[in-house]
Amino acid sequence: MEHVEAVVVGGGQSGLATAHALVRAGLKPVVLEASDRAAGSWPHYYDSLTLFSPARFSALPGIPFGGDLDRHPHRDEVVAYLTACADRLQADIRTGQRVIAVRADGSGFTVELEGGGRLSARAVVAASGSFGRPHRPDLPGLETFAGQVLHAADYRSPTPFAGQRVAVVGAGNSAVQIAAELARESRTSLATRTPVKFARQHLLGKDLHFWLTRTGLDTAPLGHLLKNPPAPPVLDDGRYRAALTAGAPDRRPMFTRLTGDRVTWDDGTTERLDALILATGYRPHLPYLAGLDGILDPAGHPRHRGGASPAHPGLAFVGLEWQRSLSSNTLRGVGRDAARAARRLAAHLAPAS
């Protein structure tokens, strides 16, 4: 069995930020990424996705985006950027290495890989994100709905839905973006439990992220205070509010039932529905930690405080939504949480070094 100092599970934005921070803290991390490249979930997002924050606010520590810093990078630009970041890091990044279990082993951990490989690590950082665990809400009739059902994780473009009747469930950025582009190819409704909340992309001539940074709201350590963190509003330069106002897509209260291939709306009307797209978010994807006592709650969510595991001091989390702040699971904010985790782990390992 190979013995290493620290294992980082996941080679996306969280894993790369963590590897950078661990190296700066004097540790030698091994990054284990299940896919064939260190770009996380970004290659799998829908084709038209662009960052909600400008390039100048969207870089990992020490590696800025190139080009116009006021642009909003496209999905493929982010993939290329993360791949370049991985190439520049002085860390052992191993792709095609899926972690299936982490087990306590004396003062450290045994990390088991798909295919039978094992590593012994003094510290482990869970940075695998949430894309692998799309959330499917319990909607009446969903399991027997005869139309097509897919999560936003599986959506790529509006072309396959041309001419169809489509409903998108959700009120966040991805839901509104997907519904708006679908409406150009199909008759699309956005089904939400509450009206869509918008935030202006620009205030007083500056991008909203400038003000979040300037005021400190982006980094305020509020995560442990919020039992039910608020859903962020839809960032909009005016186009999405205008699309909803024009009814393309139209926004409707959540339907009451799906029966066969039909949907029943809250006003009692029914109609045939070809496809339902769930833009309903994700949950932490941490099945490899299920064998560690005291780590996950019954719903599979990690028990932590600011990313630190109270049950195992050698275990940390990076990239969780609202781990510490509003920006914890974003390109612009994950580096701060990674640095904090690295400092804590370096201090934990110091007596044994």
Secondary structure as a PSIPRED ss2 file (coil, helix, strand):
# PSIPRED VFORMAT (PSIPRED V4.0)

   1 M C   1.000  0.000  0.000
   2 E E   0.000  0.000  1.000
   3 H E   0.000  0.000  1.000
   4 V E   0.000  0.000  1.000
   5 E E   0.000  0.000  1.000
   6 A E   0.000  0.000  1.000
   7 V E   0.000  0.000  1.000
   8 V E   0.000  0.000  1.000
   9 V E   0.000  0.000  1.000
  10 G C   1.000  0.000  0.000
  11 G C   1.000  0.000  0.000
  12 G C   1.000  0.000  0.000
  13 Q H   0.000  1.000  0.000
  14 S H   0.000  1.000  0.000
  15 G H   0.000  1.000  0.000
  16 L H   0.000  1.000  0.000
  17 A H   0.000  1.000  0.000
  18 T H   0.000  1.000  0.000
  19 A H   0.000  1.000  0.000
  20 H H   0.000  1.000  0.000
  21 A H   0.000  1.000  0.000
  22 L H   0.000  1.000  0.000
  23 V H   0.000  1.000  0.000
  24 R H   0.000  1.000  0.000
  25 A C   1.000  0.000  0.000
  26 G C   1.000  0.000  0.000
  27 L C   1.000  0.000  0.000
  28 K C   1.000  0.000  0.000
  29 P E   0.000  0.000  1.000
  30 V E   0.000  0.000  1.000
  31 V E   0.000  0.000  1.000
  32 L E   0.000  0.000  1.000
  33 E E   0.000  0.000  1.000
  34 A C   1.000  0.000  0.000
  35 S C   1.000  0.000  0.000
  36 D C   1.000  0.000  0.000
  37 R C   1.000  0.000  0.000
  38 A C   1.000  0.000  0.000
  39 A C   1.000  0.000  0.000
  40 G C   1.000  0.000  0.000
  41 S C   1.000  0.000  0.000
  42 W H   0.000  1.000  0.000
  43 P H   0.000  1.000  0.000
  44 H H   0.000  1.000  0.000
  45 Y C   1.000  0.000  0.000
  46 Y C   1.000  0.000  0.000
  47 D C   1.000  0.000  0.000
  48 S C   1.000  0.000  0.000
  49 L C   1.000  0.000  0.000
  50 T E   0.000  0.000  1.000
  51 L C   1.000  0.000  0.000
  52 F C   1.000  0.000  0.000
  53 S C   1.000  0.000  0.000
  54 P C   1.000  0.000  0.000
  55 A H   0.000  1.000  0.000
  56 R H   0.000  1.000  0.000
  57 F H   0.000  1.000  0.000
  58 S C   1.000  0.000  0.000
  59 A C   1.000  0.000  0.000
  60 L E   0.000  0.000  1.000
  61 P C   1.000  0.000  0.000
  62 G C   1.000  0.000  0.000
  63 I E   0.000  0.000  1.000
  64 P C   1.000  0.000  0.000
  65 F C   1.000  0.000  0.000
  66 G C   1.000  0.000  0.000
  67 G C   1.000  0.000  0.000
  68 D C   1.000  0.000  0.000
  69 L C   1.000  0.000  0.000
  70 D C   1.000  0.000  0.000
  71 R C   1.000  0.000  0.000
  72 H C   1.000  0.000  0.000
  73 P C   1.000  0.000  0.000
  74 H E   0.000  0.000  1.000
  75 R H   0.000  1.000  0.000
  76 D H   0.000  1.000  0.000
  77 E H   0.000  1.000  0.000
  78 V H   0.000  1.000  0.000
  79 V H   0.000  1.000  0.000
  80 A H   0.000  1.000  0.000
  81 Y H   0.000  1.000  0.000
  82 L H   0.000  1.000  0.000
  83 T H   0.000  1.000  0.000
  84 A H   0.000  1.000  0.000
  85 C H   0.000  1.000  0.000
  86 A H   0.000  1.000  0.000
  87 D H   0.000  1.000  0.000
  88 R H   0.000  1.000  0.000
  89 L C   1.000  0.000  0.000
  90 Q C   1.000  0.000  0.000
  91 A C   1.000  0.000  0.000
  92 D E   0.000  0.000  1.000
  93 I E   0.000  0.000  1.000
  94 R E   0.000  0.000  1.000
  95 T E   0.000  0.000  1.000
  96 G C   1.000  0.000  0.000
  97 Q C   1.000  0.000  0.000
  98 R C   1.000  0.000  0.000
  99 V E   0.000  0.000  1.000
 100 I E   0.000  0.000  1.000
 101 A E   0.000  0.000  1.000
 102 V E   0.000  0.000  1.000
 103 R E   0.000  0.000  1.000
 104 A E   0.000  0.000  1.000
 105 D E   0.000  0.000  1.000
 106 G C   1.000  0.000  0.000
 107 S C   1.000  0.000  0.000
 108 G E   0.000  0.000  1.000
 109 F E   0.000  0.000  1.000
 110 T E   0.000  0.000  1.000
 111 V E   0.000  0.000  1.000
 112 E E   0.000  0.000  1.000
 113 L E   0.000  0.000  1.000
 114 E C   1.000  0.000  0.000
 115 G C   1.000  0.000  0.000
 116 G C   1.000  0.000  0.000
 117 G C   1.000  0.000  0.000
 118 R E   0.000  0.000  1.000
 119 L E   0.000  0.000  1.000
 120 S E   0.000  0.000  1.000
 121 A E   0.000  0.000  1.000
 122 R E   0.000  0.000  1.000
 123 A E   0.000  0.000  1.000
 124 V E   0.000  0.000  1.000
 125 V E   0.000  0.000  1.000
 126 A E   0.000  0.000  1.000
 127 A C   1.000  0.000  0.000
 128 S C   1.000  0.000  0.000
 129 G C   1.000  0.000  0.000
 130 S C   1.000  0.000  0.000
 131 F C   1.000  0.000  0.000
 132 G C   1.000  0.000  0.000
 133 R C   1.000  0.000  0.000
 134 P E   0.000  0.000  1.000
 135 H C   1.000  0.000  0.000
 136 R C   1.000  0.000  0.000
 137 P C   1.000  0.000  0.000
 138 D C   1.000  0.000  0.000
 139 L C   1.000  0.000  0.000
 140 P C   1.000  0.000  0.000
 141 G C   1.000  0.000  0.000
 142 L H   0.000  1.000  0.000
 143 E H   0.000  1.000  0.000
 144 T H   0.000  1.000  0.000
 145 F C   1.000  0.000  0.000
 146 A C   1.000  0.000  0.000
 147 G C   1.000  0.000  0.000
 148 Q E   0.000  0.000  1.000
 149 V E   0.000  0.000  1.000
 150 L E   0.000  0.000  1.000
 151 H E   0.000  0.000  1.000
 152 A H   0.000  1.000  0.000
 153 A H   0.000  1.000  0.000
 154 D H   0.000  1.000  0.000
 155 Y C   1.000  0.000  0.000
 156 R C   1.000  0.000  0.000
 157 S C   1.000  0.000  0.000
 158 P C   1.000  0.000  0.000
 159 T H   0.000  1.000  0.000
 160 P H   0.000  1.000  0.000
 161 F H   0.000  1.000  0.000
 162 A C   1.000  0.000  0.000
 163 G C   1.000  0.000  0.000
 164 Q C   1.000  0.000  0.000
 165 R E   0.000  0.000  1.000
 166 V E   0.000  0.000  1.000
 167 A E   0.000  0.000  1.000
 168 V E   0.000  0.000  1.000
 169 V E   0.000  0.000  1.000
 170 G C   1.000  0.000  0.000
 171 A C   1.000  0.000  0.000
 172 G C   1.000  0.000  0.000
 173 N H   0.000  1.000  0.000
 174 S H   0.000  1.000  0.000
 175 A H   0.000  1.000  0.000
 176 V H   0.000  1.000  0.000
 177 Q H   0.000  1.000  0.000
 178 I H   0.000  1.000  0.000
 179 A H   0.000  1.000  0.000
 180 A H   0.000  1.000  0.000
 181 E H   0.000  1.000  0.000
 182 L H   0.000  1.000  0.000
 183 A C   1.000  0.000  0.000
 184 R C   1.000  0.000  0.000
 185 E C   1.000  0.000  0.000
 186 S C   1.000  0.000  0.000
 187 R E   0.000  0.000  1.000
 188 T E   0.000  0.000  1.000
 189 S E   0.000  0.000  1.000
 190 L E   0.000  0.000  1.000
 191 A E   0.000  0.000  1.000
 192 T E   0.000  0.000  1.000
 193 R C   1.000  0.000  0.000
 194 T C   1.000  0.000  0.000
 195 P C   1.000  0.000  0.000
 196 V C   1.000  0.000  0.000
 197 K C   1.000  0.000  0.000
 198 F E   0.000  0.000  1.000
 199 A E   0.000  0.000  1.000
 200 R E   0.000  0.000  1.000
 201 Q C   1.000  0.000  0.000
 202 H E   0.000  0.000  1.000
 203 L E   0.000  0.000  1.000
 204 L C   1.000  0.000  0.000
 205 G C   1.000  0.000  0.000
 206 K E   0.000  0.000  1.000
 207 D E   0.000  0.000  1.000
 208 L H   0.000  1.000  0.000
 209 H H   0.000  1.000  0.000
 210 F H   0.000  1.000  0.000
 211 W H   0.000  1.000  0.000
 212 L H   0.000  1.000  0.000
 213 T H   0.000  1.000  0.000
 214 R H   0.000  1.000  0.000
 215 T H   0.000  1.000  0.000
 216 G C   1.000  0.000  0.000
 217 L C   1.000  0.000  0.000
 218 D C   1.000  0.000  0.000
 219 T C   1.000  0.000  0.000
 220 A C   1.000  0.000  0.000
 221 P C   1.000  0.000  0.000
 222 L C   1.000  0.000  0.000
 223 G H   0.000  1.000  0.000
 224 H H   0.000  1.000  0.000
 225 L H   0.000  1.000  0.000
 226 L C   1.000  0.000  0.000
 227 K C   1.000  0.000  0.000
 228 N C   1.000  0.000  0.000
 229 P C   1.000  0.000  0.000
 230 P C   1.000  0.000  0.000
 231 A C   1.000  0.000  0.000
 232 P C   1.000  0.000  0.000
 233 P C   1.000  0.000  0.000
 234 V E   0.000  0.000  1.000
 235 L E   0.000  0.000  1.000
 236 D E   0.000  0.000  1.000
 237 D C   1.000  0.000  0.000
 238 G C   1.000  0.000  0.000
 239 R H   0.000  1.000  0.000
 240 Y H   0.000  1.000  0.000
 241 R H   0.000  1.000  0.000
 242 A H   0.000  1.000  0.000
 243 A H   0.000  1.000  0.000
 244 L H   0.000  1.000  0.000
 245 T H   0.000  1.000  0.000
 246 A C   1.000  0.000  0.000
 247 G C   1.000  0.000  0.000
 248 A C   1.000  0.000  0.000
 249 P C   1.000  0.000  0.000
 250 D E   0.000  0.000  1.000
 251 R E   0.000  0.000  1.000
 252 R E   0.000  0.000  1.000
 253 P E   0.000  0.000  1.000
 254 M C   1.000  0.000  0.000
 255 F C   1.000  0.000  0.000
 256 T C   1.000  0.000  0.000
 257 R E   0.000  0.000  1.000
 258 L E   0.000  0.000  1.000
 259 T E   0.000  0.000  1.000
 260 G C   1.000  0.000  0.000
 261 D C   1.000  0.000  0.000
 262 R E   0.000  0.000  1.000
 263 V E   0.000  0.000  1.000
 264 T E   0.000  0.000  1.000
 265 W C   1.000  0.000  0.000
 266 D C   1.000  0.000  0.000
 267 D C   1.000  0.000  0.000
 268 G C   1.000  0.000  0.000
 269 T C   1.000  0.000  0.000
 270 T E   0.000  0.000  1.000
 271 E E   0.000  0.000  1.000
 272 R E   0.000  0.000  1.000
 273 L C   1.000  0.000  0.000
 274 D C   1.000  0.000  0.000
 275 A E   0.000  0.000  1.000
 276 L E   0.000  0.000  1.000
 277 I E   0.000  0.000  1.000
 278 L E   0.000  0.000  1.000
 279 A C   1.000  0.000  0.000
 280 T C   1.000  0.000  0.000
 281 G C   1.000  0.000  0.000
 282 Y E   0.000  0.000  1.000
 283 R C   1.000  0.000  0.000
 284 P C   1.000  0.000  0.000
 285 H C   1.000  0.000  0.000
 286 L C   1.000  0.000  0.000
 287 P H   0.000  1.000  0.000
 288 Y H   0.000  1.000  0.000
 289 L H   0.000  1.000  0.000
 290 A C   1.000  0.000  0.000
 291 G C   1.000  0.000  0.000
 292 L C   1.000  0.000  0.000
 293 D C   1.000  0.000  0.000
 294 G C   1.000  0.000  0.000
 295 I C   1.000  0.000  0.000
 296 L E   0.000  0.000  1.000
 297 D C   1.000  0.000  0.000
 298 P C   1.000  0.000  0.000
 299 A C   1.000  0.000  0.000
 300 G C   1.000  0.000  0.000
 301 H C   1.000  0.000  0.000
 302 P E   0.000  0.000  1.000
 303 R C   1.000  0.000  0.000
 304 H C   1.000  0.000  0.000
 305 R E   0.000  0.000  1.000
 306 G C   1.000  0.000  0.000
 307 G C   1.000  0.000  0.000
 308 A E   0.000  0.000  1.000
 309 S C   1.000  0.000  0.000
 310 P C   1.000  0.000  0.000
 311 A C   1.000  0.000  0.000
 312 H C   1.000  0.000  0.000
 313 P C   1.000  0.000  0.000
 314 G C   1.000  0.000  0.000
 315 L E   0.000  0.000  1.000
 316 A E   0.000  0.000  1.000
 317 F E   0.000  0.000  1.000
 318 V C   1.000  0.000  0.000
 319 G C   1.000  0.000  0.000
 320 L C   1.000  0.000  0.000
 321 E C   1.000  0.000  0.000
 322 W C   1.000  0.000  0.000
 323 Q C   1.000  0.000  0.000
 324 R C   1.000  0.000  0.000
 325 S C   1.000  0.000  0.000
 326 L C   1.000  0.000  0.000
 327 S C   1.000  0.000  0.000
 328 S C   1.000  0.000  0.000
 329 N C   1.000  0.000  0.000
 330 T C   1.000  0.000  0.000
 331 L C   1.000  0.000  0.000
 332 R C   1.000  0.000  0.000
 333 G C   1.000  0.000  0.000
 334 V H   0.000  1.000  0.000
 335 G H   0.000  1.000  0.000
 336 R H   0.000  1.000  0.000
 337 D H   0.000  1.000  0.000
 338 A H   0.000  1.000  0.000
 339 A H   0.000  1.000  0.000
 340 R H   0.000  1.000  0.000
 341 A H   0.000  1.000  0.000
 342 A H   0.000  1.000  0.000
 343 R H   0.000  1.000  0.000
 344 R H   0.000  1.000  0.000
 345 L H   0.000  1.000  0.000
 346 A H   0.000  1.000  0.000
 347 A H   0.000  1.000  0.000
 348 H H   0.000  1.000  0.000
 349 L H   0.000  1.000  0.000
 350 A H   0.000  1.000  0.000
 351 P H   0.000  1.000  0.000
 352 A H   0.000  1.000  0.000
 353 S C   1.000  0.000  0.000
